[in-house]
Amino acid sequence: MPVKAIPVAAAVASSTAAATTAAATTSWLTYASLAASAAGTAATVMGMGGQSRGYDTAAEYNAQIRERNEKVAKQQADYRRLIGGIQVVDFREQFRRQIEGATTVAFAKANVQGDTGTARLIMEENAREADQEIAAIKMQAENDAMGFQEKAVNEGMAANLERLYARNMRSSTRYRQMAAVVSGASKFGSLLADA
C-alpha cells in the first residue's frame, strides 16, 4: 500500500490540537491540585482549632472539679475541727459525771473531805489526766483538719495547673496552625510554579 502524504498544515493543526488538549488537561489537574492543597490546609487548621477547643473545654472541666474538691476538703477540715470541739465537750461531761462524781461519792462514803490532803491530790491527778485527754483529742482533730487543708491547697494548685495546660495548648495550637498555613502556601506556590 502506498504511503499517503499528510499535508504539513494538517499535521501542524493536529499537533496543536493535541498540545491544547494536553495543556487543558494539565491546567485542570493543576487547579484541582491547588484546590485540594488549599482545602487540606484549611481542614488541618480547622482540625487543630477543634482539638484545641476540646482540650480547653476538658481542662476547664477538670479545673472546676479540682476547685470543687478544694472546697470539699476545706469543709472537711472545718467539720473535723467542729467534731473535735464537740468531742472535747462530750469528754468533759463524761469526766464530770463519771470520774468526778464517782470520786466525790467515794470520798463522802469514806467521810473524807474532797478538797484537802490525799483527796485533793487524787482530784488534781484526775484533772491532769482529763487535760491530757482533751489535748490529745484537740491535737488529733487539728492534725486531721490540717490533712484536709493540705488536700484543699493541692486541689487548688491542680486547678490552676489545668488552666495553665489549656493556655499552653491554645498557644501551641496557634503556632501549629501558622505552620500548617505556611506549609500549605509553600505547597500551593510550588504547584503554581510547576504549572
C-alpha positions as CSV (number, residue, x, y, z in Angstrom):
1,M,0.0,0.0,0.0
2,P,1.3,3.3,-0.9
3,V,2.1,5.8,1.8
4,K,-0.1,8.8,1.7
5,A,1.4,12.1,2.4
6,I,-0.2,14.2,5.0
7,P,-0.2,17.9,4.3
8,V,2.0,19.9,6.6
9,A,-0.8,22.2,7.6
10,A,-2.9,19.3,8.7
11,A,0.0,17.8,10.7
12,V,0.6,21.1,12.5
13,A,-3.1,21.5,13.3
14,S,-3.2,18.0,14.7
15,S,-0.1,18.6,16.8
16,T,-1.5,22.0,18.0
17,A,-4.9,20.3,19.0
18,A,-3.0,17.6,20.9
19,A,-0.9,20.2,22.7
20,T,-4.0,22.3,23.5
21,T,-5.8,19.2,24.9
22,A,-2.7,18.3,27.0
23,A,-2.4,21.9,28.2
24,A,-6.1,21.9,29.1
25,T,-5.7,18.6,31.0
26,T,-2.6,19.9,32.7
27,S,-4.3,23.1,33.6
28,W,-7.3,21.3,35.0
29,L,-5.1,19.0,37.1
30,T,-3.1,21.9,38.3
31,Y,-6.2,23.8,39.5
32,A,-7.6,20.6,41.1
33,S,-4.3,20.1,42.9
34,L,-4.3,23.7,44.1
35,A,-7.9,23.4,45.4
36,A,-7.1,20.1,47.1
37,S,-4.0,21.7,48.7
38,A,-5.9,24.7,49.9
39,A,-8.8,22.5,51.2
40,G,-6.3,20.2,53.0
41,T,-4.6,23.2,54.7
42,A,-7.9,24.7,55.7
43,A,-9.1,21.3,57.1
44,T,-5.8,20.9,59.0
45,V,-6.1,24.4,60.6
46,M,-9.8,23.8,61.5
47,G,-9.0,20.4,63.0
48,M,-6.2,21.9,65.1
49,G,-8.6,24.6,66.3
50,G,-11.3,22.0,67.2
51,Q,-8.7,19.9,69.0
52,S,-7.6,22.9,71.0
53,R,-11.1,23.9,71.9
54,G,-11.8,20.3,73.0
55,Y,-8.7,20.3,75.2
56,D,-9.6,23.7,76.6
57,T,-13.1,22.5,77.5
58,A,-11.8,19.4,79.1
59,A,-9.1,21.3,81.1
60,E,-11.7,23.8,82.3
61,Y,-14.0,20.9,83.4
62,N,-11.1,19.3,85.2
63,A,-10.2,22.6,86.8
64,Q,-13.8,23.0,88.1
65,I,-13.7,19.5,89.5
66,R,-10.5,20.4,91.3
67,E,-12.0,23.6,92.7
68,R,-15.0,21.6,93.9
69,N,-12.6,19.1,95.6
70,E,-10.7,22.0,97.1
71,K,-14.0,23.4,98.6
72,V,-15.0,20.0,99.9
73,A,-11.6,19.5,101.5
74,K,-11.9,22.9,103.3
75,Q,-15.3,21.9,104.5
76,Q,-14.0,18.6,105.8
77,A,-11.2,20.5,107.7
78,D,-13.8,22.8,109.2
79,Y,-16.1,19.9,110.1
80,R,-13.2,17.9,111.7
81,R,-12.3,20.9,113.9
82,L,-16.0,21.2,114.8
83,I,-16.2,17.5,115.7
84,G,-13.0,17.8,117.7
85,G,-14.6,20.6,119.7
86,I,-17.7,18.5,120.3
87,Q,-15.6,15.6,121.4
88,V,-13.9,17.8,124.0
89,V,-17.2,19.0,125.4
90,D,-18.5,15.4,125.5
91,F,-15.4,14.2,127.2
92,R,-15.7,16.9,129.9
93,E,-19.3,16.0,130.5
94,Q,-18.4,12.3,130.8
95,F,-15.5,13.1,133.0
96,R,-17.6,15.3,135.3
97,R,-20.3,12.7,135.6
98,Q,-18.3,9.5,135.8
99,I,-14.9,10.3,137.4
100,E,-15.6,13.4,139.5
101,G,-19.0,12.2,140.5
102,A,-17.8,8.7,141.5
103,T,-14.7,10.1,143.3
104,T,-16.9,12.6,145.2
105,V,-19.3,9.9,146.2
106,A,-16.4,7.6,147.3
107,F,-14.9,10.4,149.4
108,A,-18.3,11.1,151.0
109,K,-18.8,7.4,151.9
110,A,-15.4,7.3,153.5
111,N,-16.2,10.6,155.3
112,V,-13.2,12.3,153.6
113,Q,-13.2,16.0,152.6
114,G,-12.5,16.2,148.8
115,D,-10.6,19.5,148.9
116,T,-7.8,18.6,151.3
117,G,-4.9,16.1,151.6
118,T,-4.9,12.9,149.6
119,A,-8.4,13.5,148.2
120,R,-7.2,16.8,146.7
121,L,-4.2,15.1,145.2
122,I,-6.4,12.5,143.6
123,M,-8.8,15.1,142.2
124,E,-5.8,17.1,140.8
125,E,-4.4,13.9,139.2
126,N,-7.8,13.2,137.6
127,A,-8.0,16.7,136.3
128,R,-4.4,16.4,134.9
129,E,-5.3,13.2,133.1
130,A,-8.5,14.8,131.8
131,D,-6.5,17.8,130.4
132,Q,-4.1,15.4,128.7
133,E,-7.0,13.5,127.1
134,I,-8.5,16.8,126.0
135,A,-5.2,17.9,124.5
136,A,-4.9,14.6,122.6
137,I,-8.5,15.0,121.2
138,K,-7.7,18.6,120.1
139,M,-4.4,17.5,118.6
140,Q,-5.9,14.6,116.6
141,A,-8.7,16.9,115.3
142,E,-6.3,19.6,114.3
143,N,-4.0,17.0,112.6
144,D,-6.9,15.6,110.6
145,A,-8.0,19.1,109.7
146,M,-4.5,20.0,108.5
147,G,-4.5,16.9,106.3
148,F,-7.8,18.1,104.7
149,Q,-6.4,21.7,104.4
150,E,-3.3,20.3,102.6
151,K,-5.6,18.4,100.2
152,A,-7.5,21.6,99.6
153,V,-4.3,23.5,98.7
154,N,-3.2,20.7,96.4
155,E,-6.6,20.7,94.6
156,G,-6.4,24.5,94.1
157,M,-3.0,24.2,92.7
158,A,-4.1,21.4,90.4
159,A,-6.9,23.5,89.1
160,N,-4.5,26.3,88.3
161,L,-2.2,23.8,86.5
162,E,-5.1,22.5,84.4
163,R,-5.8,26.0,83.2
164,L,-2.1,26.6,82.5
165,Y,-2.0,23.4,80.4
166,A,-5.1,24.7,78.5
167,R,-3.4,28.1,77.9
168,N,-0.2,26.4,76.7
169,M,-2.2,24.1,74.4
170,R,-4.0,27.2,72.8
171,S,-0.7,28.9,72.3
172,S,0.9,25.7,70.8
173,T,-2.1,25.2,68.5
174,R,-1.8,28.8,67.1
175,Y,1.8,28.1,66.2
176,R,1.0,24.7,64.6
177,Q,-1.9,26.4,62.7
178,M,0.5,29.1,61.4
179,A,3.0,26.3,60.4
180,A,0.2,24.5,58.5
181,V,-0.8,27.6,56.7
182,V,2.9,28.4,55.7
183,S,3.4,24.8,54.6
184,G,0.1,24.9,52.6
185,A,1.1,28.2,51.0
186,S,4.5,26.7,50.1
187,K,2.9,23.7,48.5
188,F,0.4,26.0,46.7
189,G,3.2,28.1,45.4
190,S,5.2,25.0,44.3
191,L,2.1,23.7,42.3
192,L,1.7,27.1,40.7
193,A,5.3,27.3,39.7
194,D,5.2,23.8,38.1
195,A,2.1,24.7,36.1
